Amino acid sequence: MNNKGIIIHIFLFYCFSFSALGNHTEIIELTAGLSKPPFVIENNEHYSGIQLDLISEIFAIENKQVDFIHMPAARSFSSVNTWRTDGTITLPSTHQQKGVFISEPYISYQNVAITLRQDNLIIDELDDLSEKYIIAFQTARKFLGASYIKAIESAAGYQEMADQMKQIELLFIKRTQVLVLDINILKHFLHNNREPKYNKAYKIHRLFLPRVYAAGFKSKAVRDQFNRGLAVIKANGKYQQILDKYLL
């Protein structure tokens, strides 16, 4: 090879190297809950859903790839405390904890109480939960506040469950009287499960205001990147496209 050829090869090598460095994608790890469609959806070990798609799109703006570590919600909280990951995807927007940097709110949940119409239960306020058998989503007591905690003290039975698909099943096979969960989780489940046992009329008891949630990070810089990316996808329409893809 002549000198000109060597120079060209060296030039191409450096161009490729700098290009690779420039396109390097940083990977961050965030804890996420177990499958709860449409927010987190597990399909043959591939995960998608509103929250995962939003967060992936947000960090793609910042040239970051997100690996989600799935675990029950209660463990997700302890993971934030011990910093085994870079953060977690679902915290109350008002959450305050030393060393945790809370993002702008990016998702809202509409929790409700659900009963079977055939049971003819009257639940117009939280106090009406007394003497009922209730299954709620895991960490409901953390998220739904003091009035909820007081109301369930006199429940006939109370359980919080990480597997929300199982939670829904237990209502329709009459192993409990009341579910407490997000209405979109219930609608998504029933839309995709047509078994006869789910073909029962139900009632929605709107006991709770919508709640907005944020992500929490151990790094202020990563939190700020999240907020910037969130603003971008809201402005360019991608945020609404993701919501429209999943919400019925």
N, C-alpha and C positions, 0 to 999 in steps of 0.2 A: 504494500500500500504506500503511495507517495505521500509527501508532507501535506498536500492539499486534502487528501482523503482523511488523514489522521485528524486534521483540524476540524473537518466537517463532523467526524464522529464525536470528537470531544464537545463540539458545539451542541450537537443533538442530545448528547448525554446530559449536559447541564440544563438544557431546555426542558427535557423530560423530568429531571430531578426537581427543578423548581416548580414545574407544573404539578407534580405529584404532591409536593409540600403544600402548594397553594390550595389544592383540592382535598387536603386531608380532612376527614370528618371525625370529630371527637365523639366518643361514645359516653353517655351518662346513664346511670342506673337509677330507676325510680320504682318504689314499691307501689303496687296496685292491688286492688281487692280481687277476690275470686269472681268467677263469671256471674254477671248480673246484667244480662241484655236489657236495653240497648246500650248501656254505658260501658260495660266490659263484656265482650263476647268471646268465648272459647270455642274453637272449631278445629278439631283434630290437631291440637297443640299449636294452632295459629290463633292469635288473639287480635281482635279488632274492637270496634265499638266507639261511641261518641267521644268518651274521654281520651281513649288511646289515640284515636285519629286526630283529635284536636291537638293533643300535646305533641305528637309526632310532627304535625304540620307546623306548629309553633316553633319547635326547635330546628326544623329544616331551614327556616328563615335564617337561623344563626349557624348553619352548617354543622348541626349536631344530630347524631342518631341516638334514639332512646331505646334502651333495653328495659323492659318492664319485668319486675320480679313479683310474681303473683303469690299472695298469701292472704289468710283471713284478716279482716279489717283490724281486729284487736292486735294481731302481731304487727301489722303495718304501723301502728302507733309506737310500739316498742322499738321498731326498726329505726324510726326517726330519732328516738331518744339515744340510741346507741350508735347511730351513724354508720350502719352497715351498707347503706346506699347513699346516693346523692340527695335523696328527698322522697317525698310521697305525693300522690296525685290528688288525695281528697282530705282536706282539712277545712273546718269552719273558717269562713273568711275573717272572723274575729279572733281566731286562735292566737294566743300569746304564749311564747315559750322562749326562754333564753337560748340563743344560738340557732333559732329557726326563723328563716326569712320567708314571710308569707307573700304570695303573689297577689295580683289583682284577681278578683273573682272571675271564673271562666265557665262555670257550669251551675245549673240550679236543679234541685230535686223538689218534686211536689209529693211529700209524704201524705198518706191518707190511711184511714182504717177501712178494711174490706170485710164484709160479712156476706154470707149466702142469703139470698132473698127469702128462701124457704124457712129460715130460722126466725125471721120477723123481729130482729133485734132493733131496738131504738137506741142509737148512739148519736146524739146531737152535740155533746160536749165531752170534754175529757173525763169528767166525773162519771159518765155513763160506762166507762170501761171497768168500773168496779164489778167484782163477782163474775167477770168473764174470763174465759180461757184465751190467752193472747200469745201469738208468736210474732216477734218483731225482727227486723234486720239487726245484725250484730252491730254493737255500739249505739243502738237507738238511744239508750239512756245518756250517752255522751252528747248526742246531737240534738235531742228533742227538748231538753231543758227541764227545769225544776218542776214546772206544773205537770209535765208528763210523768216524771218520777213519782210525784205525790199520787197521781191518779192510779198508777199501776200497783201501788203498795197494797191496795185492797182487791187486786185481781184474784180470781179463783186459781189461776195458774198463769205463770209468765215465763217465757223462754225467748232468748235471742239466738238467732241461727245464722251462721255464715253462708250456708247453702240456700240461696233465696229461691231456687227452683224447687227444692224440697219443701221449703216453707209454703209455697203456693199449693203444692200437692196436698199438704196436710189439711188445708182448709177444705179443698174439694172432696176429700175422702172423709171429712167430718171428724178429724182428729184434733181440731181446735175450732174456736168460734170466731176469732178476730185475727186478721193479719194487719200488721203495720209495716208499710213499705211504700216505695215510690210508685205512683200510678202508671208510669211508663214501663216499669219493669213488668207489672202485671199484664198490661195490654200487649206488650211484645211477646210475653210467654204464651198467652192464650191465642194470639194470632198464629203462632207457630206450633201449637200443640192442639190437635183436633180430636184427641181421644175422647170417647163418650163420657168418661168421668169428669171432664172439664166442661161439659155442656150443661152448665147450671147457671141460672141468673144470679147476679151478685149486686150488692149495694155498695156505693162509695160514700164514706162518711168523711167530709172535709174538715178535719179537726186541726189541721196544721197549716201555717203560712208557708209559702215557698221558701226554701233555704238555699242561699248561694254558697258555693264552695270554691276553695282556692287550692293551689298546690303549695307545698312547703319545701324549702331547700336549705341545705346547710351552708351554701355559698350565696352571699349577697349578689355577686356578679352573675351567677346563674339565674337567680331570681329576676334580676334586671333584664337578662336576655329573654326570659320567658315573657315578661311584661311587654317588651318591644315586639316580640314575635306575635303575641296575642293582638296587639294593636294593628299590626300589619294584616293579619288574616281577617280581622273584622272589617278593615277598610277595603280589602280587595274582594270580599264576598265569600271567601273560602269557609269562613266560620259558619255562615248560614247554610252553605251547601252541605256541610257535614251534618248539621242538625236535621236538615230536610231529608237526608239519606236514611236516617234511622227512625225518626219520630213518626208514629202512625197518626 
